[in-house]
Amino acid sequence: MKQTAPVSEASDALVVFGVTGDLAYKKIFPALYAMCRDGELSVPVIGVASSPWTVEQLRARVSESIERDGAADAHVLERLLPLLRYVSGDYNDAGTFAAIKQALGDAQRPAHYLAIPPTLFPTVIKGLGAAGLAAQARVIVEKPFGRDLASARALNRVALDVFREDSIFRIDHFLGKEAIMNILYFRFANSFLEPIWNRNYVASVQITLAEQFGVQGRGAFYESAGCLRDVVQNHLFQIVALLAMEPPAYRGFDAVHREKANVFGAMRELHPDDLVRGQYVGYRDEAQVASDSDVETYCALRLHIDSWRWAGVPWYLRSGKLLPQTVSEVLVQLKPPPQRLFADSAPAGGHANHLRFHLSPCSSIALAARVKRAGKEFTGEQRELLLIEEEDGEDTPYQRLLTDAMSGAGALFAHEDAIEAAWAVVQPVLDSHHPVRPYQPGSWGPAEGDALIAADGGWRNPEDAC
């Protein structure tokens, strides 16, 4: 049954497909515990998987997950565990969905969370529609949403055949991070930024998302994905959209989504010379990795946004595994003053002032400006003014995203048009690209990645500021 009317009320149940999996154990169960602790969860939670578990086994698994990170509050667990129910079955079997309907009882507005492999998304979505479980429901879909433009379009068609667009929540945990949300707030809550936030004053933007670890036993997954699909096309593109979007016309989720989609639409298609693909030495020795694999574990690219605001400003994005640190940062490099009144006013390398968003492992925003040293000489140095630091008590990304999805708040989720527009940008280099370049573990990637940005002063390697 296709959904025809919008769902305006909060979800009265949560169905978690793939509840026996690693994602549920590491991320979803702790989020459910936090939601229960904070009074955000009091509805039934139905776990669904093929494993022949009992509800007692599920409850034991949830308790184990919560307690592995420290002592759990027994009173919170006493509230959470009775909410859990379990359905075992094959996703291709209509009987599984009939059992889910029975487990839901009187619940009429469930949120269905698909924490399952992407190949199963269409099967489950069609099963929900056929069983009449979509009429007043929401569906939460884990990334990746497609692996190229064609598959993303196909998956969108399947989802929209059953659910309305405003009931589809394409989850990207990166968007639930406090530091990412603060980019949007910082841009549009402060009037001083707007006059300089354009091609007249911004020389370049660079975004780094580095990981100190390798594929960690996920060789089979990485062989099917690679860094461009796994990180750049979604996480880094979403950051670009928040930085580059125009001010929304009104205060509303739809206005934000429209402006983000416009950024993706204005992005110039990537071509092989815009992209450097690297592979750390030793990747081909990982389990379930081909001995001649050409899959990238590092990616650096030069991006252009052909809009009135950003025409001519290069955006540099890079991400990779087995880099020196696990850290994420944005550097907005400003142009130097038009006239050099002081001999030292342009630092070595030509870098002028910058704005820096340190996203992880801790969050901060800093503005770099030059100040005069004491004395008669007009000499100075560049210093950073720290504007905000991470605060204790922040919601985890999954707690925030699950709470929002169940309440129908869609600001932190991707929409159909934005997903497809982002895939259209990278599709040319999915079809045709240069071979991967080897790099040593613990380095900042292959030399070709440095050459890509050399004309704009090179990469700023982030420091772990925590």
Phi, psi and omega per residue, in radians:
M1 nan 2.168 -3.117
K2 -1.379 2.450 3.100
Q3 -1.314 2.276 -3.084
T4 -2.050 -0.475 -3.083
A5 -1.948 2.580 3.103
P6 -1.155 2.622 3.086
V7 -1.712 1.959 -3.049
S8 -1.734 -0.464 -3.106
E9 -1.551 2.828 3.117
A10 -1.140 2.631 3.106
S11 -1.131 2.470 -3.131
D12 -1.872 0.234 3.025
A13 -2.920 2.729 3.074
L14 -2.194 2.179 3.088
V15 -1.897 2.110 -3.091
V16 -1.914 1.821 3.041
F17 -1.392 2.375 -3.075
G18 1.460 0.550 -3.006
V19 -1.222 -0.313 3.120
T20 -1.571 0.031 -3.040
G21 -1.470 3.071 -3.088
D22 -1.174 -0.687 3.141
L23 -1.074 -0.759 3.130
A24 -1.091 -0.756 -3.086
Y25 -1.141 -0.761 -3.026
K26 -1.496 -0.566 -2.988
K27 -2.105 -0.793 -2.986
I28 -1.302 -0.787 -3.133
F29 -1.063 -0.815 3.063
P30 -1.040 -0.606 3.119
A31 -1.172 -0.716 3.110
L32 -1.110 -0.692 3.095
Y33 -1.067 -0.811 3.141
A34 -1.119 -0.678 3.103
M35 -1.116 -0.730 3.114
C36 -1.150 -0.733 3.124
R37 -1.039 -0.692 -3.059
D38 -1.608 0.178 3.100
G39 1.311 0.354 -3.103
E40 -1.739 -0.077 -3.103
L41 -2.405 2.074 3.078
S42 -2.519 0.240 -3.089
V43 -1.841 2.842 3.139
P44 -1.058 2.506 3.069
V45 -2.096 1.973 -3.099
I46 -1.805 1.986 3.078
G47 -1.524 2.420 -3.120
V48 -2.280 2.320 3.082
A49 -2.875 2.980 -3.135
S50 -1.451 -0.313 -3.112
S51 -1.134 2.386 -3.114
P52 -1.375 1.057 -3.122
W53 -1.489 2.908 2.920
T54 -1.853 2.927 3.106
V55 -1.142 -0.503 3.094
E56 -1.151 -0.665 3.098
Q57 -1.156 -0.688 3.098
L58 -1.099 -0.785 -3.132
R59 -1.106 -0.653 3.095
A60 -1.153 -0.671 3.122
R61 -1.136 -0.727 3.113
V62 -1.109 -0.794 3.137
S63 -1.055 -0.741 3.125
E64 -1.084 -0.734 3.135
S65 -1.084 -0.763 -3.091
I66 -1.198 -0.702 -3.024
E67 -1.384 -0.257 -3.104
R68 -1.224 -0.380 3.135
D69 -1.703 0.154 -3.135
G70 2.358 3.101 -3.107
A71 -1.136 2.271 3.110
A72 -1.648 2.611 3.082
D73 -1.311 2.034 -3.081
A74 -1.044 -0.587 -3.122
H75 -1.188 -0.619 3.103
V76 -1.200 -0.765 3.110
L77 -1.086 -0.614 3.111
E78 -1.117 -0.474 3.086
R79 -1.498 -0.612 -3.057
L80 -1.346 -0.853 -2.985
L81 -1.037 -0.705 3.110
P82 -1.133 -0.301 3.111
L83 -1.302 -0.304 -3.000
L84 -1.419 2.412 3.010
R85 -2.340 2.892 -3.072
Y86 -2.471 2.392 3.061
V87 -2.215 2.168 3.091
S88 -1.812 2.338 3.127
G89 3.038 2.947 3.107
D90 -1.505 2.318 -3.121
Y91 -1.174 -0.299 3.093
N92 -1.516 -0.058 -3.071
D93 -1.756 2.138 3.122
A94 -1.052 -0.462 3.128
G95 -1.117 -0.516 3.099
T96 -1.086 -0.758 -3.116
F97 -1.257 -0.542 3.039
A98 -1.135 -0.672 3.106
A99 -1.172 -0.626 3.084
I100 -1.104 -0.758 3.133
K101 -1.054 -0.710 3.124
Q102 -1.157 -0.716 -3.134
A103 -1.164 -0.485 3.134
L104 -1.221 -0.408 3.115
G105 1.053 -2.139 -3.089
D106 -1.462 -0.087 -3.120
A107 -1.114 2.337 -3.093
Q108 -2.019 -0.281 -3.033
R109 -2.240 1.089 -3.096
P110 -1.272 2.702 2.935
A111 -1.876 2.132 -3.112
H112 -1.735 2.051 -3.091
Y113 -1.809 2.075 -3.077
L114 -1.693 1.407 3.090
A115 -1.614 1.024 -3.015
I116 -2.329 2.907 3.090
P117 -1.010 2.491 -3.089
P118 -0.987 -0.492 3.133
T119 -1.100 -0.363 -3.116
L120 -1.637 -0.142 -3.125
F121 -0.933 -0.935 -3.104
P122 -1.046 -0.698 -3.127
T123 -1.041 -0.840 -3.092
V124 -1.216 -0.737 -3.136
I125 -1.080 -0.773 3.099
K126 -1.127 -0.670 3.109
G127 -1.109 -0.678 3.091
L128 -1.107 -0.738 3.131
G129 -1.147 -0.775 -3.116
A130 -1.132 -0.538 -3.098
A131 -1.538 0.016 -3.120
G132 1.275 0.461 -3.108
L133 -1.752 0.221 -3.081
A134 -2.028 -0.186 -2.964
A135 -0.988 -0.746 3.131
Q136 -2.166 0.535 -3.012
A137 -1.910 2.973 2.973
R138 -2.103 2.693 3.064
V139 -2.198 2.309 -3.138
I140 -1.956 2.072 -3.017
V141 -1.964 2.193 3.092
E142 -1.277 2.673 3.005
K143 -1.296 2.760 0.059
P144 -1.454 2.455 3.098
F145 -1.623 1.493 -3.015
G146 1.532 2.876 3.076
R147 -2.133 0.011 3.018
D148 -2.891 -3.106 -3.065
L149 -1.118 -0.752 -3.093
A150 -1.118 -0.779 -3.114
S151 -1.224 -0.596 3.091
A152 -1.131 -0.740 3.104
R153 -1.107 -0.733 -3.130
A154 -1.111 -0.750 3.140
L155 -1.177 -0.666 3.072
N156 -1.075 -0.697 3.121
R157 -1.096 -0.754 3.123
V158 -1.077 -0.831 -3.101
A159 -1.119 -0.718 -3.100
L160 -1.337 -0.251 3.008
D161 -1.254 -0.340 -3.069
V162 -2.008 -0.719 -3.054
F163 -2.064 2.676 2.946
R164 -1.265 2.709 3.134
E165 -1.022 -0.651 -3.115
D166 -1.335 0.001 3.041
S167 -1.913 0.077 3.119
I168 -1.828 2.118 -3.101
F169 -2.044 1.770 -3.132
R170 -1.503 1.878 -2.934
I171 -1.524 2.340 2.992
D172 -2.355 1.845 -3.021
H173 -1.009 -0.411 -3.141
F174 -1.061 -0.618 -3.113
L175 -1.264 -0.262 3.112
G176 -1.524 -0.065 3.138
K177 -1.257 2.446 -3.117
E178 -1.003 -0.720 -3.098
A179 -1.126 -0.600 3.121
I180 -1.246 -0.759 3.106
M181 -1.071 -0.564 -3.093
N182 -1.235 -0.400 3.057
I183 -1.049 -0.839 3.141
L184 -1.086 -0.782 -3.123
Y185 -1.137 -0.826 -3.089
F186 -1.054 -0.703 -3.108
R187 -1.100 -0.762 -2.950
F188 -1.886 0.037 3.060
A189 -1.748 -0.066 -3.069
N190 -2.196 2.173 -3.066
S191 -1.354 -0.403 -3.052
F192 -1.197 -0.365 -3.014
L193 -1.410 -0.654 -2.989
E194 -0.976 -0.739 -3.099
P195 -1.082 -0.458 -3.096
I196 -1.847 0.006 -3.027
W197 -1.566 1.167 -3.093
N198 -2.882 -3.119 -3.058
R199 -1.125 -0.351 -3.114
N200 -1.286 -0.443 -3.046
Y201 -2.163 -0.348 -3.134
V202 -1.656 2.157 -3.138
A203 -1.466 -0.722 -3.136
S204 -2.905 2.876 3.062
V205 -2.286 2.343 3.061
Q206 -2.257 2.436 -3.106
I207 -2.233 2.229 3.131
T208 -2.128 2.284 2.985
L209 -2.240 1.749 -3.031
A210 -1.904 2.541 3.096
E211 -2.222 2.301 -3.095
Q212 -1.430 -0.237 -3.093
F213 -1.770 2.896 3.136
G214 -1.640 -2.605 -3.071
V215 -1.369 -0.199 2.996
Q216 0.931 0.868 3.089
G217 1.363 0.105 -3.133
R218 -1.833 0.687 -3.105
G219 -1.035 -0.727 -3.122
A220 -1.084 -0.757 3.102
F221 -1.104 -0.812 -3.059
Y222 -1.152 -0.554 3.066
E223 -1.085 -0.501 -3.141
S224 -1.583 -0.170 -3.046
A225 -2.104 -1.248 -3.037
G226 1.479 2.878 -3.025
C227 -1.110 -0.662 -3.088
L228 -1.084 -0.789 3.125
R229 -1.320 -0.695 -2.978
D230 -1.290 -0.577 -2.994
V231 -2.217 -0.853 -2.946
V232 -1.228 -0.903 -3.036
Q233 -1.096 -0.422 3.141
N234 -1.927 -1.217 -3.048
H235 -0.990 -0.974 -3.027
L236 -1.247 -0.630 3.086
F237 -1.113 -0.620 3.116
Q238 -1.148 -0.651 3.072
I239 -1.128 -0.764 3.092
V240 -0.986 -0.772 -3.106
A241 -1.085 -0.713 3.126
L242 -1.165 -0.620 3.131
L243 -1.323 -0.584 -2.969
A244 -1.749 -0.242 -3.028
M245 -1.137 2.693 3.030
E246 -1.345 2.768 3.076
P247 -1.024 2.301 3.102
P248 -1.055 2.558 -3.086
A249 -1.217 -0.434 3.122
Y250 -2.661 2.948 -3.103
R251 -1.463 1.697 -3.121
G252 -3.010 2.672 -3.109
F253 -1.052 -0.734 -3.088
D254 -1.073 -0.663 -3.130
A255 -1.147 -0.695 3.102
V256 -1.125 -0.796 -3.136
H257 -1.087 -0.673 -3.121
R258 -1.119 -0.752 -3.119
E259 -1.215 -0.632 3.078
K260 -1.133 -0.740 3.109
A261 -1.093 -0.606 3.108
N262 -1.124 -0.603 3.086
V263 -1.107 -0.834 3.120
F264 -1.062 -0.671 3.122
G265 -1.141 -0.488 -3.127
A266 -1.534 -0.176 3.129
M267 -1.171 2.362 3.074
R268 -1.296 2.400 3.101
E269 -1.000 2.447 3.116
L270 -1.365 2.568 3.070
H271 -2.227 2.817 -3.016
P272 -0.865 -0.665 -3.116
D273 -1.289 -0.179 3.080
D274 -1.481 -0.107 -2.939
L275 -2.260 2.334 2.994
V276 -2.031 2.157 3.121
R277 -1.912 2.254 3.140
G278 -2.150 2.803 3.102
Q279 -2.454 2.187 -3.092
Y280 -1.209 2.509 3.132
V281 -1.121 2.160 -3.081
G282 1.905 -0.220 3.132
Y283 -1.040 -0.699 -3.085
R284 -1.220 -0.182 3.072
D285 -1.566 -0.105 3.128
E286 -1.197 2.671 3.104
A287 -1.074 2.407 3.084
Q288 1.127 0.466 3.046
V289 -1.985 2.351 -3.106
A290 -1.131 2.502 -3.106
S291 -1.172 -0.339 3.095
D292 -2.048 0.503 -3.029
S293 -0.987 2.388 3.050
D294 -1.917 0.308 -3.135
V295 -1.330 2.389 -3.095
E296 -1.533 2.343 2.970
T297 -1.811 -0.036 3.107
Y298 -2.443 2.501 -3.140
C299 -2.549 2.272 3.017
A300 -2.278 2.380 -3.110
L301 -2.530 2.720 3.064
R302 -1.915 2.173 -3.023
L303 -2.112 2.522 3.068
H304 -2.183 2.441 3.102
I305 -1.994 1.920 -3.046
D306 -1.521 1.173 3.078
S307 -2.102 2.931 -3.136
W308 -1.052 -0.677 -3.090
R309 -1.261 -0.657 -2.918
W310 -2.029 0.100 -3.119
A311 -0.971 2.222 3.096
G312 1.549 -0.117 3.133
V313 -1.631 2.074 3.106
P314 -1.386 2.426 3.044
W315 -1.953 2.195 -3.113
Y316 -1.959 2.204 -3.117
L317 -2.149 2.421 3.047
R318 -2.596 2.601 3.082
S319 -2.704 2.686 3.124
G320 -3.067 2.878 3.105
K321 -1.820 2.729 -3.094
L322 0.968 0.729 3.001
L323 -1.617 3.024 -3.009
P324 -1.068 -0.499 -3.072
Q325 -2.517 2.811 2.928
T326 -1.711 1.831 -2.980
V327 -2.797 2.604 3.089
S328 -2.317 2.402 -3.068
E329 -2.750 2.584 3.023
V330 -2.042 2.333 3.067
L331 -2.155 2.013 3.076
V332 -1.725 1.856 -3.065
Q333 -1.545 2.120 -3.141
L334 -1.555 2.747 3.103
K335 -1.321 2.652 3.126
P336 -1.242 2.854 3.079
P337 -0.989 2.651 -3.072
P338 -1.175 -0.399 3.133
Q339 -2.301 2.346 -3.087
R340 -1.584 1.586 -3.100
L341 -1.347 -0.457 -3.104
F342 -2.139 2.465 -3.008
A343 -1.043 -0.545 -3.056
D344 -1.831 0.270 -3.030
S345 -1.266 -0.265 3.050
A346 -1.923 1.922 -3.092
P347 -1.079 2.893 3.088
A348 -0.953 2.371 -3.101
G349 1.516 -0.093 3.063
G350 1.468 0.112 -3.121
H351 -1.324 2.303 3.074
A352 -1.794 -2.676 -3.135
N353 -1.076 2.745 3.071
H354 -2.575 2.822 2.991
L355 -2.012 2.302 -3.035
R356 -2.210 2.197 3.026
F357 -1.836 1.905 3.050
H358 -1.599 2.009 -2.965
L359 -1.664 -0.632 -3.140
S360 -2.803 2.709 0.160
P361 -1.337 -0.242 2.970
C362 -2.167 2.920 -3.057
S363 -2.023 2.471 3.055
S364 -2.826 2.814 3.033
I365 -2.210 2.312 -3.097
A366 -2.353 2.519 3.083
L367 -2.038 2.174 -3.126
A368 -1.699 2.226 3.128
A369 -2.473 2.692 3.138
R370 -1.570 2.419 3.095
V371 -2.276 2.613 -3.093
K372 -1.324 2.450 3.008
R373 -1.367 2.688 3.119
A374 -1.136 2.471 3.128
G375 2.271 3.108 -3.093
K376 -1.361 -0.448 -3.100
E377 -1.316 2.521 3.081
F378 -1.557 1.285 3.073
T379 -2.227 2.687 -3.080
G380 -2.672 -2.896 3.121
E381 -2.643 2.765 3.133
Q382 -1.593 2.258 3.110
R383 -2.230 2.742 3.129
E384 -1.817 2.331 3.011
L385 -1.694 2.024 -3.122
L386 -1.436 2.170 -3.023
L387 -1.706 -0.591 -3.102
I388 -2.686 2.557 3.079
E389 -2.196 2.812 3.131
E390 -1.118 2.491 -3.133
E391 -1.960 2.668 3.085
D392 -1.256 2.719 3.031
G393 1.487 0.193 3.122
E394 -1.260 2.547 3.049
D395 -1.135 2.567 2.999
T396 -1.283 2.728 -3.124
P397 -0.964 -0.760 -3.091
Y398 -1.228 -0.603 3.060
Q399 -1.084 -0.812 -3.118
R400 -1.112 -0.780 -3.062
L401 -1.236 -0.719 3.110
L402 -1.145 -0.724 3.107
T403 -1.076 -0.779 3.138
D404 -1.121 -0.786 -3.110
A405 -1.086 -0.729 -3.113
M406 -1.223 -0.418 3.098
S407 -1.625 -0.128 3.124
G408 1.533 0.216 3.125
A409 -1.487 1.967 -2.966
G410 -1.791 0.206 -3.025
A411 -1.076 -0.604 -3.005
L412 -1.700 0.341 -3.107
F413 -2.149 2.639 -3.099
A414 -1.456 2.559 3.111
H415 -1.813 2.868 -3.067
E416 -0.935 -0.872 -3.057
D417 -1.134 -0.663 3.137
A418 -1.199 -0.706 3.119
I419 -1.028 -0.855 -3.084
E420 -1.212 -0.659 3.124
A421 -1.139 -0.666 3.119
A422 -1.157 -0.730 3.089
W423 -1.109 -0.612 -3.135
A424 -1.103 -0.556 3.139
V425 -1.167 -0.740 -3.046
V426 -1.600 -0.198 -3.062
Q427 -0.953 -0.743 -3.134
P428 -1.014 -0.623 -3.119
V429 -1.552 -0.169 2.926
L430 -1.274 -0.605 -3.118
D431 -1.416 -0.589 -3.063
S432 -2.567 2.180 -3.114
H433 -2.720 2.879 3.068
H434 -1.319 2.737 3.113
P435 -1.094 2.763 3.089
V436 -1.171 2.597 3.081
R437 -1.863 2.323 -3.134
P438 -1.254 2.584 3.010
Y439 -2.503 2.688 -3.086
Q440 -1.402 2.397 3.019
P441 -0.972 2.405 -3.116
G442 1.583 -0.098 3.061
S443 -1.643 3.085 3.088
W444 -1.631 0.441 3.072
G445 1.801 -3.118 -3.106
P446 -1.208 2.742 -3.119
A447 -1.064 -0.526 -3.133
E448 -1.101 -0.500 3.080
G449 -1.175 -0.601 3.074
D450 -1.242 -0.667 -3.127
A451 -1.125 -0.521 -3.113
L452 -1.036 -0.586 -3.040
I453 -1.954 0.089 -3.032
A454 -1.002 -0.661 -3.102
A455 -1.140 -0.354 -3.140
D456 -1.903 0.453 2.991
G457 1.633 -0.025 3.077
G458 1.506 2.974 3.130
W459 -1.282 2.549 2.895
R460 -1.681 1.940 -3.131
N461 -1.333 2.041 -3.073
P462 -1.120 2.672 3.035
E463 -1.890 2.567 3.049
D464 -1.288 1.770 -3.014
A465 -1.485 0.019 -3.076
C466 -1.376 nan nan
